[in-house]
Amino acid sequence: METHACYEAFASVSRCTSRLHNKGTSSDTTIRKQLEQIDVLQNMGISRHFDGEIKRILDMTYRYQYL
């Protein structure tokens, strides 16, 4: 059972990181989804491995807010 939980966690991270690398448009929906994915990574305790991607998304969100 524990192996299955680890696999599910890995699959979730894999989906999140592929979305974090998405260079799509800065729509409200895209930003919200990316922020939710950052939250997932933080809740899993592995966000430190994605500091660069997280900073890029937060910078993009800040810029989008003030356009």
Backbone hydrogen bonds in HBPLUS format (Angstrom, degrees):
<---DONOR---> <-ACCEPTOR-->    atom                        ^
c    i                          cat <-CA-CA->   ^        H-A-AA   ^      H-
h    n   atom  resd res      DA  || num        DHA   H-A  angle D-A-AA Bond
n    s   type  num  typ     dist DA aas  dist angle  dist       angle   num
A0005-ALA N   A0001-MET O   3.15 MM   4  6.51 154.8  2.21 148.4 154.8     1
A0006-CYS N   A0002-GLU O   3.01 MM   4  6.31 154.7  2.07 148.7 155.3     2
A0007-TYR N   A0003-THR O   2.93 MM   4  6.18 156.8  1.99 148.9 155.3     3
A0008-GLU N   A0004-HIS O   2.92 MM   4  6.18 159.3  1.96 151.0 156.4     4
A0009-ALA N   A0005-ALA O   2.98 MM   4  6.19 154.2  2.04 144.4 151.4     5
A0010-PHE N   A0006-CYS O   2.91 MM   4  6.16 159.5  1.96 149.6 155.2     6
A0011-ALA N   A0007-TYR O   2.86 MM   4  6.11 160.2  1.90 151.9 157.5     7
A0012-SER N   A0008-GLU O   2.94 MM   4  6.11 153.9  2.01 144.7 151.7     8
A0013-VAL N   A0009-ALA O   2.97 MM   4  6.24 160.7  2.01 151.0 155.7     9
A0014-SER N   A0010-PHE O   2.88 MM   4  6.07 158.3  1.93 150.0 156.6    10
A0015-ARG N   A0011-ALA O   3.03 MM   4  6.26 156.6  2.08 146.3 151.5    11
A0016-CYS N   A0012-SER O   2.96 MM   4  6.21 160.4  2.00 148.2 154.2    12
A0017-THR N   A0013-VAL O   2.82 MM   4  6.02 166.8  1.84 158.8 161.4    13
A0018-SER N   A0014-SER O   3.14 MM   4  6.25 155.0  2.20 142.9 149.4    14
A0019-ARG N   A0015-ARG O   3.12 MM   4  6.34 148.5  2.23 142.9 151.3    15
A0020-LEU N   A0016-CYS O   2.79 MM   4  6.08 145.3  1.91 146.7 157.9    16
A0021-HIS N   A0017-THR O   3.14 MM   4  6.32 141.5  2.30 140.9 148.7    17
A0022-ASN N   A0019-ARG O   2.99 MM   3  5.01 155.1  2.05 102.4 110.4    18
A0031-ILE N   A0027-SER O   2.98 MM   4  6.19 169.3  2.00 158.7 161.4    19
A0032-ARG N   A0028-ASP O   2.92 MM   4  6.04 161.9  1.96 146.6 152.2    20
A0033-LYS N   A0029-THR O   2.96 MM   4  6.14 163.2  1.99 150.8 155.1    21
A0034-GLN N   A0030-THR O   2.94 MM   4  6.15 159.7  1.99 150.2 156.0    22
A0035-LEU N   A0031-ILE O   2.90 MM   4  6.13 155.9  1.95 152.7 159.2    23
A0036-GLU N   A0032-ARG O   2.95 MM   4  6.18 150.5  2.04 145.9 154.3    24
A0037-GLN N   A0033-LYS O   2.94 MM   4  6.22 146.9  2.05 144.0 153.1    25
A0038-ILE N   A0034-GLN O   2.98 MM   4  6.29 148.1  2.08 143.6 152.0    26
A0039-ASP N   A0035-LEU O   3.02 MM   4  6.30 153.6  2.09 142.3 149.4    27
A0040-VAL N   A0036-GLU O   3.00 MM   4  6.37 148.2  2.11 142.5 150.8    28
A0041-LEU N   A0037-GLN O   3.03 MM   4  6.33 163.2  2.06 150.4 153.7    29
A0042-GLN N   A0038-ILE O   2.92 MM   4  6.18 155.7  1.98 151.1 158.1    30
A0043-ASN N   A0039-ASP O   2.84 MM   4  6.05 159.4  1.89 150.4 156.2    31
A0044-MET N   A0040-VAL O   2.94 MM   4  6.15 142.0  2.08 146.5 156.9    32
A0046-ILE N   A0041-LEU O   3.12 MM   5  5.61 156.9  2.17 165.0 161.7    33
A0045-GLY N   A0042-GLN O   3.01 MM   3  5.02 145.7  2.13  98.3 109.1    34
A0049-HIS N   A0046-ILE O   3.08 MM   3  5.87 159.7  2.12 122.4 127.7    35
A0050-PHE N   A0047-SER O   2.89 MM   3  5.32 161.8  1.92 116.6 122.8    36
A0054-ILE N   A0050-PHE O   2.91 MM   4  6.07 164.3  1.93 161.7 166.9    37
A0055-LYS N   A0051-ASP O   2.89 MM   4  6.01 160.9  1.93 149.6 154.7    38
A0056-ARG N   A0052-GLY O   3.05 MM   4  6.24 157.2  2.10 144.0 150.2    39
A0057-ILE N   A0053-GLU O   3.03 MM   4  6.29 157.8  2.08 148.2 153.6    40
A0058-LEU N   A0054-ILE O   2.92 MM   4  6.15 164.1  1.95 154.2 158.6    41
A0059-ASP N   A0055-LYS O   2.86 MM   4  5.99 158.7  1.90 150.8 156.8    42
A0060-MET N   A0056-ARG O   2.96 MM   4  6.09 158.7  2.00 144.8 150.9    43
A0061-THR N   A0057-ILE O   2.88 MM   4  6.09 155.0  1.95 147.4 154.4    44
A0062-TYR N   A0058-LEU O   2.98 MM   4  6.19 157.4  2.03 145.9 151.4    45
A0063-ARG N   A0059-ASP O   2.95 MM   4  6.21 165.6  1.97 153.0 156.6    46
A0064-TYR N   A0060-MET O   2.89 MM   4  6.02 161.2  1.92 150.3 155.7    47
A0065-GLN N   A0061-THR O   3.04 MM   4  6.17 151.1  2.12 144.5 151.6    48
A0066-TYR N   A0063-ARG O   3.18 MM   3  5.39 130.7  2.44  99.9 112.0    49
A0067-LEU N   A0064-TYR O   3.44 MM   3  5.38 168.3  2.46 107.2 106.2    50
